């Protein structure tokens, strides 16, 4: 959904502009710590913009929950601001898509179809027409428009528009086979097991790495969480896939936090996934060492000194005790 989810990538970009790098006390699948960025939104959208240095933030999960709690209408003004930089964005398009945010999908669809006839082959019109068609329940026609939009501007929407097409294909496949999601993923990551760090997926003439897949999942979850608040198999699957990529790219705790949101959308297999990730966590001693931002072998030097001192003390006490016994 182009108009709605282009702001998701823009908001994610805020993490690059005032980012506070922190070391986390979480753990990755290898039992390592990683450097993470706190995702920051303006206070008007419910997340503190101030630097959160040293603060434990479930950034993406918190962000997605805030989006889910918003009514669609609250996003429209921010969306208009984000579109001003697009040189080929027709001025009439803002008015055409406005009814979507009031849940008047038929009205938006009619306006967009008229605009498409007047200004043909415009990426933004095609992409938003695809969104309006999907929201109106016309998934096959929506896919046609999104694929046309991709032909017009394949690298648009920060390179994530392919995810909208993938979601629509998944919806159409699910309509034919209710068990389709049991054998496929929407993003293309492996269906089971830990996702490899170096996993890639083809996208036309380029290759997407795991970070690109994760960003596309986030960008296209935003409009769905805005409009769909109850259980939904597509959102549940996307959240499960996001949890698995977050666990690989960030920490196990991040993945498990997203599982909680996936549960609310009716995801299957979350309990089993939690058990597997809990088993992968390192022990408390490893976590202690890593929380000090120090390599374990560096801390071993003072610990060895303490142990030697304790041994010397024990030898001295034993010697004194033996001398005392001889005087008896």
Backbone as numpy.savetxt, mean C-alpha at the origin, in Angstrom:
# Nx Ny Nz CAx CAy CAz Cx Cy Cz
-9.58 4.12 -11.93 -10.43 5.29 -11.93 -9.53 6.53 -11.93
-9.31 7.07 -13.09 -8.26 8.06 -13.26 -8.44 9.30 -12.40
-9.59 9.96 -12.53 -9.76 11.24 -11.85 -9.65 11.07 -10.35
-10.22 9.96 -9.84 -10.22 9.74 -8.40 -8.86 9.31 -7.89
-8.20 8.39 -8.59 -7.01 7.80 -8.02 -5.72 8.49 -8.42
-5.75 9.47 -9.33 -4.53 10.22 -9.61 -4.11 10.99 -8.38
-5.10 11.37 -7.50 -4.74 12.05 -6.27 -4.06 11.12 -5.30
-4.33 9.83 -5.41 -3.68 8.89 -4.50 -2.18 8.95 -4.68
-1.73 8.95 -5.95 -0.30 9.01 -6.20 0.24 10.36 -5.78
-0.55 11.42 -6.00 -0.10 12.75 -5.58 0.05 12.83 -4.07
-0.89 12.23 -3.35 -0.80 12.23 -1.89 0.37 11.40 -1.42
0.60 10.25 -2.09 1.76 9.44 -1.74 3.03 10.25 -1.96
3.00 11.12 -2.96 4.16 11.95 -3.22 4.49 12.89 -2.09
3.52 13.19 -1.20 3.80 14.03 -0.05 4.85 13.40 0.85
4.96 12.09 0.78 5.97 11.43 1.61 7.38 11.79 1.15
7.53 12.25 -0.09 8.84 12.64 -0.56 9.16 14.07 -0.19
8.14 14.84 0.07 8.36 16.27 0.36 8.52 16.50 1.84
8.71 16.41 2.81 8.78 16.51 4.23 8.94 15.21 4.87
9.71 14.28 4.29 9.70 12.96 4.89 10.67 12.89 6.05
10.26 12.19 7.11 11.15 11.97 8.23 11.57 10.53 8.26
12.84 10.27 8.07 13.31 8.88 8.03 13.49 8.38 9.45
12.95 7.23 9.73 13.06 6.66 11.06 13.50 5.22 10.98
14.07 4.72 12.04 14.36 3.30 12.13 13.31 2.66 13.00
12.74 1.63 12.52 11.59 0.96 13.02 11.98 -0.21 13.90
11.20 -0.55 14.88 11.51 -1.75 15.66 10.76 -2.96 15.12
10.32 -2.88 13.89 9.65 -4.01 13.25 10.65 -4.96 12.61
10.16 -5.87 11.83 11.05 -6.85 11.21 10.55 -7.22 9.83
11.49 -7.50 8.94 11.12 -7.96 7.61 11.10 -9.48 7.60
10.81 -10.04 6.44 10.78 -11.49 6.33 12.16 -12.10 6.57
13.22 -11.30 6.40 14.57 -11.79 6.69 14.99 -11.50 8.13
14.08 -10.90 8.92 14.43 -10.55 10.29 15.27 -9.29 10.37
15.25 -8.44 9.33 16.04 -7.22 9.33 15.17 -6.01 9.61
15.82 -4.93 10.01 15.14 -3.65 10.11 15.27 -2.94 8.78
14.34 -2.06 8.49 14.44 -1.28 7.26 14.13 0.17 7.56
14.57 1.05 6.69 14.27 2.47 6.83 12.89 2.71 6.21
12.03 3.40 6.93 10.68 3.65 6.42 10.38 5.13 6.42
9.40 5.50 5.64 8.97 6.89 5.56 7.57 7.02 6.13
7.34 8.08 6.90 6.00 8.29 7.42 5.18 8.99 6.34
4.05 8.43 6.03 3.16 9.05 5.04 2.38 10.16 5.73
2.39 11.34 5.16 1.82 12.50 5.83 0.75 13.15 4.96
-0.39 13.40 5.55 -1.46 14.12 4.87 -1.76 15.39 5.65
-2.43 16.32 5.03 -2.73 17.58 5.71 -3.70 17.33 6.86
-3.64 18.16 7.91 -4.52 17.98 9.06 -6.00 17.94 8.69
-6.38 18.66 7.63 -7.79 18.68 7.25 -8.28 17.32 6.79
-7.33 16.43 6.44 -7.72 15.09 6.05 -7.43 14.07 7.14
-7.18 14.57 8.35 -7.18 13.68 9.50 -5.88 13.03 9.87
-4.76 13.37 9.18 -3.47 12.81 9.54 -2.48 13.95 9.73
-1.77 13.94 10.83 -0.87 15.02 11.19 0.23 15.18 10.14
0.44 16.43 9.72 1.48 16.72 8.73 2.83 16.94 9.39
2.86 17.10 10.72 4.11 17.39 11.42 5.06 16.21 11.32
6.33 16.50 11.49 7.34 15.46 11.41 7.10 14.44 12.51
7.12 13.18 12.15 6.84 12.13 13.12 8.09 11.30 13.37
9.21 11.97 13.49 10.50 11.31 13.69 10.44 10.43 14.93
10.74 9.17 14.76 10.75 8.25 15.89 9.40 7.70 16.27
8.35 8.12 15.59 7.00 7.66 15.94 6.64 6.45 15.09
6.08 5.43 15.73 5.68 4.21 15.00 4.39 4.48 14.27
4.42 4.47 12.94 3.22 4.76 12.15 2.94 3.62 11.20
1.74 3.09 11.26 1.31 2.13 10.24 0.84 2.99 9.06
1.79 3.54 8.30 1.48 4.62 7.39 0.41 4.28 6.35
0.62 3.25 5.55 -0.33 2.97 4.48 -1.68 2.53 5.06
-1.67 1.72 6.10 -2.94 1.27 6.68 -3.72 2.44 7.25
-3.03 3.33 7.96 -3.70 4.50 8.52 -4.27 5.37 7.40
-3.49 5.55 6.37 -3.91 6.34 5.21 -5.16 5.75 4.57
-5.16 4.45 4.32 -6.30 3.81 3.66 -7.54 3.85 4.55
-7.36 3.72 5.86 -8.51 3.81 6.76 -9.11 5.22 6.76
-8.25 6.23 6.69 -8.77 7.60 6.63 -9.55 7.82 5.34
-9.02 7.30 4.23 -9.71 7.43 2.95 -11.06 6.72 3.01
-11.07 5.53 3.59 -12.31 4.76 3.68 -13.37 5.51 4.48
-12.94 6.25 5.50 -13.89 6.96 6.36 -14.44 8.23 5.70
-13.83 8.68 4.62 -14.26 9.92 3.98 -15.45 9.69 3.05
-16.39 10.61 3.00 -17.40 10.55 1.93 -16.74 10.98 0.62
-17.16 10.44 -0.51 -16.52 10.81 -1.79 -16.48 12.31 -2.04
-17.49 13.04 -1.58 -17.57 14.48 -1.87 -16.39 15.26 -1.30
-15.77 14.77 -0.23 -14.69 15.53 0.41 -13.44 15.59 -0.45
-13.33 14.67 -1.40 -12.14 14.57 -2.23 -12.17 15.53 -3.41
-13.33 15.98 -3.82 -13.46 16.67 -5.10 -12.60 17.92 -5.20
-12.58 18.77 -4.17 -11.81 20.00 -4.25 -10.32 19.71 -4.38
-9.83 18.74 -3.61 -8.42 18.37 -3.72 -8.13 17.81 -5.10
-9.04 17.04 -5.66 -8.84 16.47 -6.98 -8.72 17.56 -8.03
-9.53 18.61 -7.92 -9.47 19.69 -8.89 -8.12 20.40 -8.84
-7.59 20.55 -7.63 -6.28 21.18 -7.49 -5.22 20.35 -8.20
-5.30 19.03 -8.04 -4.28 18.16 -8.63 -4.34 18.16 -10.16
-5.49 18.45 -10.73 -5.60 18.36 -12.19 -5.15 19.64 -12.90
-4.91 20.71 -12.16 -4.58 21.97 -12.82 -3.26 21.91 -13.59
-2.36 21.02 -13.18 -1.05 20.94 -13.83 -1.11 20.16 -15.15
-2.23 19.54 -15.45 -2.33 18.72 -16.66 -2.71 19.62 -17.84
-1.78 19.77 -18.78 -2.00 20.72 -19.88 -3.12 20.28 -20.82
-3.34 18.96 -20.94 -4.38 18.50 -21.85 -5.65 18.08 -21.11
-5.84 18.61 -19.92 -7.06 18.34 -19.15 -8.13 19.34 -19.59
-9.21 18.89 -20.24 -10.24 19.83 -20.70 -10.91 20.53 -19.52
-11.07 21.84 -19.54 -11.69 22.56 -18.43 -13.09 22.04 -18.11
-13.81 21.57 -19.13 -15.18 21.09 -18.91 -15.23 19.76 -18.15
-14.07 19.10 -18.04 -14.07 17.77 -17.44 -14.40 17.80 -15.95
-13.96 18.84 -15.25 -14.28 18.94 -13.82 -15.79 18.92 -13.60
-16.50 19.70 -14.42 -17.96 19.76 -14.29 -18.60 18.43 -14.69
-18.01 17.77 -15.66 -18.58 16.51 -16.13 -18.48 15.40 -15.08
-17.36 15.38 -14.35 -17.19 14.31 -13.37 -17.78 14.65 -12.00
-18.13 15.92 -11.77 -18.62 16.34 -10.46 -19.75 15.46 -9.91
-20.74 15.05 -10.73 -21.83 14.23 -10.17 -21.38 12.90 -9.58
-20.22 12.39 -10.03 -19.72 11.12 -9.48 -19.58 11.22 -7.97
-19.11 12.36 -7.49 -18.82 12.51 -6.06 -20.09 12.67 -5.23
-21.20 12.91 -5.91 -22.51 12.90 -5.24 -23.26 11.61 -5.52
-22.52 10.62 -6.04 -23.06 9.29 -6.35 -24.12 9.32 -7.45
-24.06 10.34 -8.31 -24.97 10.45 -9.45 -24.23 9.95 -10.70
-24.06 8.64 -10.76 -23.21 8.05 -11.79 -23.80 8.18 -13.18
-25.11 8.02 -13.32 -25.75 8.11 -14.64 -25.59 9.51 -15.22
-25.72 10.53 -14.37 -25.57 11.91 -14.84 -24.13 12.16 -15.30
-23.16 11.69 -14.52 -21.76 11.87 -14.91 -21.46 11.14 -16.21
-22.01 9.93 -16.35 -21.77 9.15 -17.57 -22.32 9.89 -18.78
-23.51 10.44 -18.66 -24.11 11.17 -19.78 -23.26 12.38 -20.16
-22.80 13.13 -19.18 -21.98 14.31 -19.46 -20.65 13.92 -20.12
-20.06 12.85 -19.63 -18.77 12.42 -20.17 -18.91 11.90 -21.59
-20.01 11.24 -21.89 -20.22 10.74 -23.25 -20.38 11.90 -24.24
-21.09 12.95 -23.81 -21.24 14.14 -24.66 -19.87 14.80 -24.88
-19.09 14.89 -23.80 -17.77 15.51 -23.89 -16.83 14.69 -24.77
-16.96 13.37 -24.69 -16.13 12.48 -25.51 -16.42 12.64 -26.99
-17.68 12.87 -27.33 -18.05 13.09 -28.73 -17.48 14.42 -29.23
-17.46 15.41 -28.34 -16.98 16.74 -28.73 -15.46 16.83 -28.77
-14.79 16.12 -27.83 -13.33 16.12 -27.78 -12.87 14.66 -27.80
-12.81 14.04 -28.96 -12.45 12.61 -29.03 -10.97 12.38 -28.75
-10.68 11.16 -28.35 -9.29 10.71 -28.17 -8.51 11.54 -27.16
-9.18 11.95 -26.10 -8.49 12.62 -25.00 -8.32 11.62 -23.85
-7.09 11.43 -23.41 -6.82 10.42 -22.38 -7.69 10.61 -21.15
-7.77 11.83 -20.63 -8.48 12.06 -19.37 -9.98 11.83 -19.49
-10.52 12.17 -20.64 -11.95 11.91 -20.86 -12.19 10.41 -20.93
-11.35 9.69 -21.68 -11.52 8.24 -21.81 -11.37 7.54 -20.46
-10.36 7.93 -19.69 -10.12 7.28 -18.42 -11.28 7.52 -17.45
-11.79 8.75 -17.41 -12.90 9.04 -16.51 -14.21 8.46 -17.01
-14.34 8.35 -18.32 -15.51 7.67 -18.88 -15.49 6.20 -18.45
-14.29 5.61 -18.44 -14.17 4.24 -17.94 -14.59 4.12 -16.49
-14.20 5.10 -15.67 -14.59 5.08 -14.25 -16.10 5.20 -14.10
-16.71 6.12 -14.87 -18.15 6.31 -14.78 -18.91 5.07 -15.24
-18.41 4.42 -16.29 -19.05 3.20 -16.77 -18.95 2.09 -15.72
-17.80 1.96 -15.09 -17.66 0.94 -14.05 -18.61 1.21 -12.89
-18.64 2.46 -12.44 -19.53 2.81 -11.32 -21.00 2.61 -11.68
-21.29 2.64 -12.98 -22.66 2.39 -13.44 -22.92 0.92 -13.68
-21.94 0.06 -13.39 -22.12 -1.38 -13.53 -21.84 -1.93 -14.90
-21.19 -1.15 -15.77 -20.89 -1.60 -17.14 -19.39 -1.90 -17.27
-18.96 -3.01 -16.70 -17.53 -3.30 -16.61 -16.88 -3.56 -17.96
-17.55 -4.25 -18.86 -16.96 -4.55 -20.17 -16.73 -3.26 -20.96
-17.74 -2.38 -20.97 -17.58 -1.09 -21.67 -16.52 -0.25 -20.98
-16.44 -0.34 -19.64 -15.42 0.41 -18.90 -14.03 -0.04 -19.30
-13.84 -1.36 -19.45 -12.53 -1.88 -19.84 -12.13 -1.37 -21.23
-13.09 -1.32 -22.14 -12.80 -0.79 -23.48 -12.24 0.64 -23.39
-12.87 1.46 -22.56 -12.44 2.86 -22.43 -11.08 2.97 -21.75
-10.85 2.17 -20.73 -9.56 2.22 -20.02 -8.44 1.74 -20.94
-8.70 0.70 -21.72 -7.68 0.22 -22.66 -7.40 1.28 -23.75
-8.45 1.98 -24.17 -8.24 3.07 -25.13 -7.40 4.17 -24.50
-7.70 4.49 -23.24 -6.92 5.51 -22.53 -5.45 5.10 -22.44
-5.20 3.84 -22.21 -3.81 3.37 -22.13 -3.11 3.48 -23.48
-3.84 3.25 -24.56 -3.25 3.41 -25.88 -2.91 4.87 -26.16
-3.74 5.77 -25.64 -3.52 7.19 -25.86 -2.34 7.72 -25.04
-2.18 7.20 -23.83 -1.10 7.69 -22.95 -0.72 6.56 -22.01
0.16 5.70 -22.47 0.47 4.48 -21.73 1.18 4.73 -20.41
1.92 5.83 -20.31 2.67 6.08 -19.08 1.96 7.07 -18.16
0.71 7.40 -18.46 0.00 8.38 -17.63 -0.34 7.81 -16.26
-0.85 8.70 -15.42 -1.24 8.31 -14.05 -0.06 7.67 -13.33
1.11 8.29 -13.51 2.34 7.81 -12.88 2.59 6.32 -13.20
2.14 5.90 -14.35 2.39 4.53 -14.76 1.54 3.49 -14.07
0.43 3.89 -13.46 -0.40 2.93 -12.71 -1.73 2.60 -13.38
-2.03 3.22 -14.53 -3.36 3.03 -15.13 -3.62 1.58 -15.52
-2.54 0.82 -15.73 -2.70 -0.60 -16.07 -3.47 -1.35 -14.98
-3.35 -0.87 -13.73 -4.03 -1.55 -12.63 -5.55 -1.45 -12.76
-6.05 -0.32 -13.28 -7.50 -0.20 -13.47 -7.97 -1.25 -14.48
-7.21 -1.42 -15.55 -7.57 -2.44 -16.53 -7.50 -3.83 -15.92
-6.48 -4.07 -15.08 -6.34 -5.39 -14.44 -7.52 -5.67 -13.50
-7.96 -4.65 -12.80 -9.11 -4.82 -11.90 -10.37 -5.14 -12.69
-10.57 -4.43 -13.78 -11.77 -4.68 -14.60 -11.73 -6.07 -15.22
-10.56 -6.52 -15.66 -10.47 -7.88 -16.18 -10.78 -8.90 -15.09
-10.31 -8.62 -13.88 -10.59 -9.53 -12.76 -12.08 -9.57 -12.46
-12.74 -8.42 -12.49 -14.18 -8.38 -12.23 -14.96 -9.18 -13.28
-14.57 -9.02 -14.54 -15.24 -9.75 -15.61 -14.99 -11.25 -15.49
-13.76 -11.64 -15.13 -13.44 -13.06 -14.95 -14.19 -13.64 -13.77
-14.31 -12.85 -12.71 -15.01 -13.30 -11.50 -16.50 -13.49 -11.78
-17.04 -12.67 -12.65 -18.46 -12.81 -13.00 -18.72 -14.13 -13.73
-17.72 -14.60 -14.48 -17.86 -15.88 -15.18 -17.50 -17.07 -14.29
-16.51 -16.86 -13.43 -16.02 -17.94 -12.57 -15.87 -17.41 -11.15
-16.82 -17.69 -10.26 -16.76 -17.16 -8.89 -15.51 -17.57 -8.12
-14.79 -18.60 -8.61 -13.58 -19.05 -7.93 -12.30 -18.52 -8.59
-12.44 -17.54 -9.48 -11.28 -17.04 -10.22 -10.18 -16.53 -9.30
-10.56 -15.83 -8.23 -9.56 -15.27 -7.32 -8.84 -16.33 -6.50
-9.36 -17.54 -6.49 -8.67 -18.62 -5.79 -7.45 -19.12 -6.57
-7.39 -18.74 -7.85 -6.32 -19.24 -8.72 -5.52 -18.12 -9.39
-5.87 -16.86 -9.13 -5.19 -15.75 -9.78 -5.02 -14.59 -8.80
-4.07 -13.71 -9.10 -3.96 -12.44 -8.38 -4.23 -11.31 -9.37
-4.66 -10.18 -8.85 -4.98 -9.04 -9.71 -3.71 -8.33 -10.16
-2.76 -8.18 -9.26 -1.53 -7.45 -9.57 -0.52 -8.28 -10.35
-0.69 -9.60 -10.31 0.26 -10.48 -11.00 1.31 -11.09 -10.10
1.30 -10.76 -8.79 2.26 -11.38 -7.89 1.92 -12.86 -7.72
2.87 -13.68 -7.25 2.56 -15.11 -7.07 1.36 -15.31 -6.14
0.61 -16.36 -6.41 -0.62 -16.60 -5.66 -0.35 -16.99 -4.22
0.70 -17.74 -3.97 1.00 -18.22 -2.61 2.47 -18.02 -2.29
2.80 -18.17 -1.01 4.19 -18.04 -0.58 4.61 -16.60 -0.45
5.84 -16.41 0.01 6.39 -15.06 0.13 6.74 -14.52 -1.25
6.42 -13.26 -1.49 6.72 -12.63 -2.77 8.22 -12.37 -2.84
8.91 -12.81 -3.90 10.35 -12.56 -4.01 10.67 -11.07 -4.05
11.76 -10.68 -3.41 12.18 -9.28 -3.39 12.40 -8.75 -4.81
12.92 -9.60 -5.70 13.23 -9.17 -7.06 12.12 -9.50 -8.06
10.90 -9.69 -7.56 9.79 -10.03 -8.46 9.52 -8.88 -9.43
9.29 -9.21 -10.67 8.91 -8.22 -11.68 7.75 -8.75 -12.50
7.04 -7.84 -13.15 5.92 -8.21 -14.01 6.00 -7.38 -15.29
5.69 -7.97 -16.44 5.74 -7.21 -17.69 4.55 -6.26 -17.81
4.81 -5.09 -18.40 3.74 -4.12 -18.70 4.06 -3.49 -20.04
3.55 -4.12 -21.08 3.86 -3.63 -22.43 5.33 -3.77 -22.72
5.99 -2.64 -23.06 7.40 -2.68 -23.39 8.30 -2.37 -22.20
7.73 -2.35 -20.97 8.56 -2.11 -19.80 8.28 -3.18 -18.74
9.12 -3.17 -17.71 9.00 -4.15 -16.64 8.73 -3.43 -15.33
7.77 -3.92 -14.56 7.40 -3.31 -13.29 8.04 -4.08 -12.15
8.71 -3.36 -11.24 9.26 -4.03 -10.08 8.20 -4.07 -8.97
8.57 -4.65 -7.83 7.60 -4.85 -6.76 7.11 -3.53 -6.19
7.97 -2.52 -6.13 7.56 -1.21 -5.63 6.50 -0.60 -6.55
6.68 -0.74 -7.86 5.70 -0.21 -8.80 4.36 -0.92 -8.66
4.39 -2.23 -8.43 3.14 -2.97 -8.22 2.45 -2.50 -6.95
3.23 -2.29 -5.90 2.66 -1.85 -4.63 2.03 -0.45 -4.78
2.73 0.47 -5.47 2.20 1.82 -5.65 0.91 1.80 -6.47
0.85 0.93 -7.47 -0.36 0.83 -8.29 -1.53 0.29 -7.46
-1.26 -0.68 -6.59 -2.31 -1.20 -5.71 -2.86 -0.10 -4.81
-1.97 0.68 -4.20 -2.41 1.77 -3.32 -3.23 2.79 -4.10
-2.70 3.21 -5.27 -3.37 4.25 -6.06 -4.78 3.84 -6.45
-4.98 2.56 -6.76 -6.30 2.13 -7.25 -7.17 1.55 -6.14
-6.61 1.40 -4.95 -7.46 1.09 -3.80 -8.17 2.34 -3.31
-7.54 3.49 -3.45 -8.12 4.73 -2.92 -9.54 4.99 -3.44
-9.78 5.02 -4.76 -11.16 5.30 -5.21 -12.14 4.21 -4.79
-11.67 2.97 -4.70 -12.58 1.89 -4.29 -12.96 2.02 -2.82
-12.01 2.41 -1.99 -12.33 2.60 -0.58 -13.22 3.82 -0.37
-13.14 4.78 -1.28 -14.03 5.94 -1.19 -15.48 5.57 -1.44
-15.70 4.69 -2.41 -17.06 4.39 -2.82 -17.62 3.09 -2.26
-16.77 2.18 -1.86 -17.25 0.87 -1.38 -16.80 0.69 0.06
-17.74 0.70 0.98 -17.42 0.63 2.41 -17.64 -0.77 2.99
-18.43 -1.59 2.31 -18.73 -2.92 2.83 -17.88 -3.99 2.17
-18.21 -5.24 2.43 -17.41 -6.35 1.90 -17.43 -6.36 0.38
-16.25 -6.66 -0.19 -16.11 -6.65 -1.64 -14.93 -7.56 -2.00
-15.14 -8.58 -2.85 -14.06 -9.54 -3.13 -12.86 -8.93 -3.84
-13.09 -7.94 -4.71 -11.98 -7.33 -5.43 -11.12 -6.51 -4.47
-11.74 -5.69 -3.64 -10.97 -4.91 -2.67 -10.26 -5.83 -1.69
-10.94 -6.88 -1.25 -10.32 -7.84 -0.32 -9.06 -8.44 -0.94
-9.15 -8.83 -2.22 -8.00 -9.42 -2.91 -6.87 -8.40 -3.07
-7.22 -7.16 -3.42 -6.20 -6.12 -3.58 -5.50 -5.84 -2.26
-6.25 -5.83 -1.16 -5.65 -5.58 0.15 -4.74 -6.74 0.57
-5.15 -7.96 0.26 -4.29 -9.11 0.56 -2.98 -9.02 -0.23
-3.08 -8.62 -1.48 -1.87 -8.49 -2.30 -1.00 -7.34 -1.81
-1.65 -6.25 -1.38 -0.89 -5.14 -0.81 -0.21 -5.56 0.48
-0.90 -6.33 1.32 -0.29 -6.81 2.57 0.96 -7.63 2.28
0.89 -8.46 1.27 2.03 -9.32 0.94 3.20 -8.52 0.36
2.90 -7.48 -0.42 4.00 -6.66 -0.94 4.57 -5.77 0.16
3.72 -5.25 1.06 4.22 -4.44 2.17 5.14 -5.25 3.07
4.78 -6.51 3.29 5.60 -7.37 4.13 6.97 -7.59 3.51
7.01 -7.70 2.20 8.29 -7.88 1.52 9.08 -6.57 1.48
8.42 -5.45 1.16 9.12 -4.19 0.98 9.38 -3.47 2.29
8.53 -3.71 3.31 8.68 -3.02 4.57 8.81 -4.01 5.71
7.77 -4.17 6.51 7.91 -5.09 7.64 6.71 -6.01 7.75
6.91 -7.07 8.52 5.82 -8.02 8.77 4.66 -7.30 9.45
4.98 -6.40 10.39 3.92 -5.68 11.11 3.06 -4.85 10.16
3.68 -4.24 9.15 2.91 -3.47 8.17 1.93 -4.37 7.41
2.42 -5.53 6.99 1.56 -6.47 6.27 0.41 -6.93 7.13
0.68 -7.22 8.41 -0.37 -7.70 9.30 -1.41 -6.62 9.59
-0.98 -5.36 9.64 -1.94 -4.27 9.84 -2.91 -4.18 8.67
-2.40 -4.38 7.45 -3.27 -4.33 6.27 -4.21 -5.54 6.26
-3.76 -6.67 6.80 -4.64 -7.84 6.88 -5.91 -7.52 7.67
-5.79 -6.69 8.71 -6.97 -6.33 9.50 -8.01 -5.62 8.63
-7.55 -4.73 7.76 -8.46 -4.04 6.85 -9.00 -5.01 5.80
-8.17 -5.93 5.34 -8.62 -6.94 4.38 -9.73 -7.80 4.98
-9.60 -8.12 6.27 -10.65 -8.88 6.97 -12.00 -8.18 6.87
-11.97 -6.87 7.03 -13.22 -6.09 7.02 -13.89 -6.12 5.65
-13.12 -6.39 4.61 -13.68 -6.50 3.26 -13.94 -7.95 2.85
-13.79 -8.87 3.82 -14.15 -10.26 3.57 -13.06 -11.12 2.98
-11.80 -10.74 3.17 -10.69 -11.53 2.61 -10.63 -12.91 3.25
-10.21 -13.89 2.47 -10.06 -15.26 2.94 -8.57 -15.56 3.19
-8.31 -16.40 4.17 -6.94 -16.85 4.41 -6.09 -15.93 5.24
-6.70 -14.90 5.86 -5.90 -13.96 6.64 -5.36 -14.60 7.92
-6.14 -15.48 8.54 -5.67 -16.13 9.77 -4.43 -16.97 9.51
-4.45 -17.74 8.44 -3.30 -18.56 8.09 -2.08 -17.70 7.76
-2.33 -16.56 7.09 -1.22 -15.68 6.75 -0.59 -15.08 8.00
-1.43 -14.71 8.98 -0.90 -14.17 10.24 0.00 -15.18 10.94
-0.44 -16.43 10.98 0.33 -17.48 11.65 1.70 -17.62 10.98
1.72 -17.61 9.65 2.98 -17.76 8.91 3.91 -16.59 9.18
3.36 -15.37 9.21 4.20 -14.20 9.44 4.66 -14.10 10.89
3.83 -14.51 11.83 4.26 -14.52 13.23 5.45 -15.45 13.41
5.41 -16.60 12.72 6.50 -17.57 12.82 7.79 -17.03 12.21
7.67 -16.08 11.29 8.85 -15.53 10.61 9.51 -14.41 11.40
8.87 -13.92 12.45 9.44 -12.82 13.22 10.70 -13.30 13.97
11.69 -12.41 14.11 12.88 -12.78 14.87 12.58 -12.79 16.36
13.47 -13.40 17.14 13.31 -13.47 18.58 13.56 -12.15 19.26
13.25 -12.04 20.57 13.38 -10.77 21.30 14.81 -10.26 21.37
15.80 -11.17 21.44 17.19 -10.71 21.52 17.61 -10.03 20.22
17.23 -10.63 19.09 17.54 -10.02 17.79 16.85 -8.68 17.66
15.59 -8.60 18.09 14.85 -7.34 18.01 15.50 -6.28 18.89
16.02 -6.70 20.07 16.68 -5.74 20.97 17.91 -5.16 20.30
18.75 -6.03 19.75 19.96 -5.55 19.10 19.62 -4.58 17.98
18.66 -4.97 17.17 18.34 -4.16 15.99 17.66 -2.85 16.36
16.91 -2.84 17.46 16.24 -1.61 17.89 17.25 -0.56 18.34
18.48 -0.99 18.64 19.51 -0.04 19.06 20.31 0.50 17.87
19.87 0.16 16.68 20.54 0.61 15.46 22.01 0.23 15.46
22.34 -0.88 16.09 23.73 -1.31 16.22 23.85 -2.75 15.77
24.93 -3.06 15.09 25.16 -4.43 14.67 25.40 -5.30 15.90
24.84 -6.50 15.95 25.02 -7.35 17.13 26.47 -7.57 17.51
27.39 -7.72 16.51 28.78 -7.99 16.87 29.43 -6.80 17.57
28.91 -5.58 17.31 29.45 -4.40 18.00 29.05 -4.43 19.47
27.80 -4.79 19.75 27.35 -4.87 21.13 28.00 -6.04 21.87
28.49 -7.03 21.14 29.11 -8.17 21.80 30.39 -7.80 22.53
31.06 -6.73 22.10 32.32 -6.34 22.73 32.10 -5.94 24.19
31.19 -4.96 24.48 30.97 -4.64 25.91 30.35 -5.81 26.67
29.51 -6.61 26.00 28.92 -7.76 26.70 30.00 -8.77 27.09
30.98 -8.96 26.21 32.08 -9.87 26.52 32.87 -9.35 27.72
33.04 -8.03 27.75 33.74 -7.44 28.89 33.01 -7.67 30.20
31.68 -7.52 30.15 30.87 -7.75 31.35 30.99 -9.20 31.80
30.93 -10.12 30.83 31.03 -11.54 31.17 32.39 -11.88 31.78
33.47 -11.30 31.23 34.80 -11.53 31.78 34.90 -11.00 33.20
34.30 -9.82 33.43 34.32 -9.25 34.78 33.56 -10.14 35.75
32.42 -10.68 35.31 31.65 -11.58 36.17 32.44 -12.84 36.48
33.14 -13.38 35.47 33.95 -14.58 35.70 35.07 -14.30 36.70
35.71 -13.12 36.56 36.78 -12.75 37.50 36.23 -12.62 38.92
35.02 -12.05 39.03 34.40 -11.90 40.34 34.10 -13.25 40.96
33.61 -14.19 40.14 33.32 -15.54 40.65 34.59 -16.22 41.12
35.69 -16.10 40.34 36.96 -16.71 40.73 37.46 -16.11 42.05
37.33 -14.79 42.18 37.78 -14.11 43.41 36.97 -14.57 44.60
35.65 -14.68 44.44 34.80 -15.13 45.55 35.15 -16.55 45.94
35.35 -17.41 44.94 35.70 -18.81 45.23 37.04 -18.88 45.96
38.00 -18.05 45.54 39.31 -18.03 46.18 39.20 -17.57 47.64
38.43 -16.52 47.87 38.22 -16.02 49.22 37.53 -17.08 50.09
36.54 -17.73 49.49 35.80 -18.75 50.24 36.70 -19.92 50.61
37.59 -20.33 49.67 38.53 -21.41 49.96 39.50 -21.01 51.06
39.98 -19.74 51.02 40.89 -19.27 52.06 40.20 -19.22 53.42
38.91 -18.80 53.40 38.15 -18.73 54.64 37.97 -20.11 55.25
37.70 -21.12 54.38 37.47 -22.47 54.88 38.75 -23.04 55.51
39.94 -22.64 54.98 41.17 -23.15 55.53 41.46 -22.61 56.94
40.87 -21.44 57.25 41.09 -20.86 58.59 40.20 -21.48 59.64
39.20 -22.22 59.21 38.28 -22.85 60.18 38.92 -24.03 60.87
